[in-house]
Amino acid sequence: MTDSTISIEQTTNEPEPSDSLKAFGAAHKAFRRRAGYTQEQYAPLVGYQPGTIASIEQGRRFPPRVFVERAEEVLDAFGVLRGVYRHATREKGLASWFRQWAELEEQAISLYTWENRFVPGLLQTEAYARTLFSERIPMFSDSEIEAQVSARLERQSLLKDRPNTLFSFIVEEHVLRRLTGGADVMREQIEHILAATEPRNVEFQVMPMSRGFHAGLNGPVQLLETPENEWFAYSEGQENGQFIVKPNTISALHMRYAKLRSQALTPEDTRSLLERMRGAL
């Protein structure tokens, strides 16, 4: 392994405990109430939506580091929230090797996703996600499936909670033509993509099957930009993920993503294609 990536092996498929997140949420709630704020009054002080604060206090969402620092300052928490945060682990259903990326994802001001295997997690319907987890090998138990689906759907609040974040998705056409879960599931999935990508900050493009060669054949990748204008990348394999930090590697991935954007259908042509595909199902 070089210094261009941090590779983290998946050591277990068991859902991770959320007790530490509940502990952080309870501590945060206590300090917020001590300060006399409702969630609605408190939200603009820390720069997060009331719904996000509610999710954090319920232990359902991992608190971004910047949220913790702002909470410490606003609530005068004596360092308690920082201390509890150091022991916090991601909610049930989210793999340990994805934690670092997921935390950055919640703070990103730009998030680019190229996917040639399945619909990106941020855009999946519950039925589509449930199909993926139900058919997984090795098999998940029923409780594990529920935990995985819940975690995936919880992450999707990013699209609503971060209207100033630029989201760009490019997906291989065959992903949308594969009847994952059946025709009804895919019709609903395509309708969901059309609805989810209506906001101006969410861009969706399809890489047409008619293009014989393109810049994304090496596999899926994600790129994100932090509020401090740092760029990171993430690439996922069969049983591991690579968190990429080296600037020249990220630069190469940026060049590939820029090429993918030029090779894919425009967002307008993509919507037309999706509408035709939906009508054919």
C-alpha positions in Angstrom: 0.0 0.0 0.0 1.3 3.4 -0.9 0.7 6.8 0.6 -1.9 7.5 -2.1 -4.5 5.4 -0.5 -5.7 4.2 2.9 -7.1 0.8 2.4 -9.4 -0.6 5.1 -10.4 -4.2 5.0 -13.9 -5.2 6.0 -13.4 -7.4 9.0 -17.0 -8.2 9.8 -20.5 -8.1 8.3 -22.3 -7.7 11.6 -24.1 -4.4 12.1 -22.2 -2.1 14.3 -23.5 -1.0 17.7 -25.1 2.4 17.9 -25.0 2.8 21.7 -22.1 5.3 21.5 -24.1 7.4 19.0 -27.1 7.3 21.3 -24.8 8.4 24.2 -23.5 11.4 22.2 -27.0 12.3 21.2 -28.2 12.2 24.7 -25.3 14.3 26.0 -25.9 16.8 23.2 -29.6 17.0 23.9 -28.9 17.6 27.6 -26.5 20.5 26.9 -28.9 22.0 24.3 -31.8 21.9 26.8 -29.6 23.3 29.5 -28.8 26.2 27.2 -32.6 26.7 26.7 -32.7 26.1 22.9 -35.3 24.2 20.9 -33.9 22.3 17.9 -35.4 25.0 15.7 -33.7 27.8 17.7 -30.4 26.0 17.9 -30.2 25.0 14.2 -29.0 28.3 12.7 -26.4 28.7 15.5 -24.6 25.6 14.4 -25.5 25.7 10.7 -27.4 22.4 10.4 -31.1 21.7 9.8 -33.4 20.8 12.7 -34.0 17.4 11.1 -30.2 16.7 11.1 -30.0 17.7 14.8 -32.9 15.5 15.6 -31.3 12.5 13.9 -28.0 13.1 15.8 -29.8 13.4 19.1 -31.6 10.1 18.4 -28.3 8.3 17.7 -29.3 7.7 14.1 -26.7 9.9 12.4 -23.0 10.2 12.9 -22.2 13.8 14.0 -19.8 15.6 11.7 -16.6 16.8 13.4 -17.5 20.4 12.5 -20.9 20.0 14.1 -19.2 18.8 17.3 -16.9 21.8 17.4 -19.7 24.3 16.8 -21.8 22.6 19.5 -19.0 22.8 22.0 -18.7 26.5 21.4 -22.4 27.4 21.3 -23.4 25.2 24.2 -20.3 25.8 26.4 -20.1 22.0 26.9 -16.8 21.9 28.8 -15.2 19.5 26.3 -17.7 16.8 27.2 -19.1 16.5 23.6 -15.6 16.2 22.2 -14.8 13.5 24.7 -18.0 11.5 23.9 -17.4 12.0 20.2 -14.0 10.3 20.3 -15.7 7.1 21.3 -18.6 7.4 18.8 -19.0 4.7 16.2 -21.2 4.7 13.1 -24.8 3.6 13.3 -25.9 0.1 12.6 -25.7 -1.1 9.1 -22.8 1.1 7.8 -19.6 -0.8 7.3 -16.6 0.2 9.5 -14.4 0.8 6.4 -16.9 3.4 5.1 -17.0 5.5 8.3 -14.3 8.0 7.4 -15.7 8.7 4.0 -19.3 9.0 5.3 -18.2 11.6 7.9 -16.6 13.7 5.1 -19.6 13.1 2.9 -21.8 14.9 5.5 -19.7 18.0 5.3 -18.9 18.0 1.5 -19.5 21.1 -0.6 -19.1 19.0 -3.8 -19.7 15.3 -4.2 -19.1 13.4 -7.5 -20.1 9.8 -8.1 -19.3 7.5 -11.0 -21.0 4.1 -10.8 -21.1 1.2 -13.2 -22.5 -1.6 -10.9 -25.8 -0.3 -9.4 -27.7 2.9 -8.7 -25.7 5.0 -6.3 -26.8 4.6 -2.7 -27.9 8.2 -2.3 -30.4 7.7 -5.1 -31.8 4.2 -4.3 -35.4 3.5 -3.3 -36.1 1.3 -0.4 -37.3 -1.5 -2.6 -34.1 -1.3 -4.8 -31.8 -1.2 -1.7 -33.7 -4.1 -0.1 -33.2 -6.2 -3.3 -29.5 -5.6 -3.2 -29.1 -6.5 0.5 -31.5 -9.5 0.3 -29.6 -11.1 -2.6 -26.2 -10.4 -1.1 -23.6 -13.3 -0.8 -22.8 -14.2 2.0 -26.5 -13.8 3.0 -27.6 -11.2 5.6 -30.0 -12.2 8.4 -33.4 -10.4 8.4 -32.2 -8.0 11.1 -29.0 -7.2 9.2 -31.0 -6.5 6.1 -33.2 -4.0 8.0 -30.2 -2.4 9.5 -28.5 -2.0 6.2 -31.6 -0.6 4.5 -32.2 1.9 7.3 -28.6 3.1 7.2 -28.8 3.6 3.4 -32.0 5.5 3.6 -30.8 7.7 6.4 -27.8 8.8 4.4 -30.1 10.1 1.7 -31.1 13.0 3.9 -27.9 14.6 2.6 -29.6 15.5 -0.6 -32.3 17.5 1.3 -30.1 18.8 4.2 -27.3 20.2 1.9 -29.0 22.3 -0.8 -25.7 24.2 -1.3 -23.7 21.1 -2.0 -23.1 20.2 -5.7 -24.0 16.6 -6.3 -23.0 15.0 -9.6 -23.9 11.4 -10.6 -22.8 9.6 -13.7 -24.2 6.1 -14.1 -23.7 3.4 -16.8 -26.9 2.9 -18.8 -26.9 -0.9 -18.3 -27.4 -0.3 -14.6 -30.8 1.3 -15.3 -31.8 -1.3 -17.9 -31.1 -4.2 -15.6 -34.5 -5.2 -14.0 -33.1 -5.3 -10.4 -36.1 -6.4 -8.3 -38.3 -6.6 -11.3 -40.0 -4.1 -13.6 -42.1 -2.4 -10.9 -39.1 -1.8 -8.7 -37.1 -0.4 -11.6 -40.0 1.8 -12.7 -40.2 3.3 -9.2 -36.4 3.6 -9.1 -36.3 5.6 -12.3 -39.2 7.8 -11.1 -37.3 8.4 -7.9 -34.1 9.4 -9.8 -36.1 11.9 -11.9 -37.6 13.4 -8.8 -34.4 13.4 -6.7 -32.4 15.1 -9.5 -34.8 18.0 -10.1 -33.0 20.4 -7.7 -30.4 22.7 -9.4 -27.6 21.4 -7.2 -28.2 17.7 -8.2 -26.9 16.6 -11.6 -27.5 13.2 -13.2 -26.0 11.8 -16.4 -26.1 8.4 -18.1 -23.2 6.9 -19.9 -24.8 5.4 -23.0 -24.3 1.8 -24.0 -23.6 3.0 -27.5 -20.2 4.5 -26.3 -17.8 1.7 -26.9 -15.0 3.0 -24.7 -15.0 5.6 -21.9 -12.8 6.9 -19.1 -14.6 4.9 -16.3 -13.8 1.4 -17.2 -11.4 1.0 -14.2 -14.4 0.9 -11.9 -16.5 3.2 -9.7 -15.1 6.1 -7.8 -16.3 9.0 -5.7 -14.7 12.4 -5.2 -15.6 15.1 -2.7 -14.5 18.6 -1.7 -14.6 19.7 2.0 -15.5 23.2 3.2 -11.8 23.8 3.5 -11.5 23.0 -0.3 -9.6 19.8 0.3 -10.3 17.0 -2.1 -10.6 13.3 -1.3 -11.6 10.2 -3.2 -13.1 6.8 -2.4 -13.0 3.6 -4.4 -14.8 0.4 -3.3 -14.0 -3.2 -4.1 -15.4 -6.6 -3.2 -14.6 -6.6 0.5 -12.6 -3.4 1.0 -12.6 0.3 0.4 -9.8 2.7 -0.5 -9.8 6.2 0.9 -7.5 8.2 -1.4 -5.6 11.3 -0.1 -2.6 11.8 -2.4 -3.0 14.9 -4.5 -1.6 13.5 -7.8 -3.8 10.5 -7.6 -6.9 12.7 -6.9 -5.8 14.9 -9.9 -5.8 11.8 -12.2 -9.3 10.9 -10.9 -10.5 14.4 -11.5 -9.3 14.2 -15.1 -11.1 10.9 -15.6 -14.3 12.3 -14.1 -14.1 15.4 -16.3 -13.8 13.1 -19.3 -16.7 11.0 -18.1 -18.9 14.1 -18.0 -18.0 15.0 -21.6 -18.6 11.4 -22.8 -22.0 10.9 -21.0 -25.3 12.2 -22.1 -26.1 15.7 -21.1 -28.5 16.0 -18.0 -31.3 17.1 -20.4 -30.8 14.2 -22.7 -30.5 11.9 -19.7 -33.9 13.0 -18.4 -35.4 12.3 -21.8 -33.9 8.8 -21.8 -35.1 8.1 -18.3 -38.6 9.2 -19.2 -38.6 6.8 -22.2 -37.3 4.0 -20.1 -39.9 4.5 -17.4 -42.6 4.5 -20.1 -41.4 1.2 -21.5 -41.6 -0.6 -18.2 
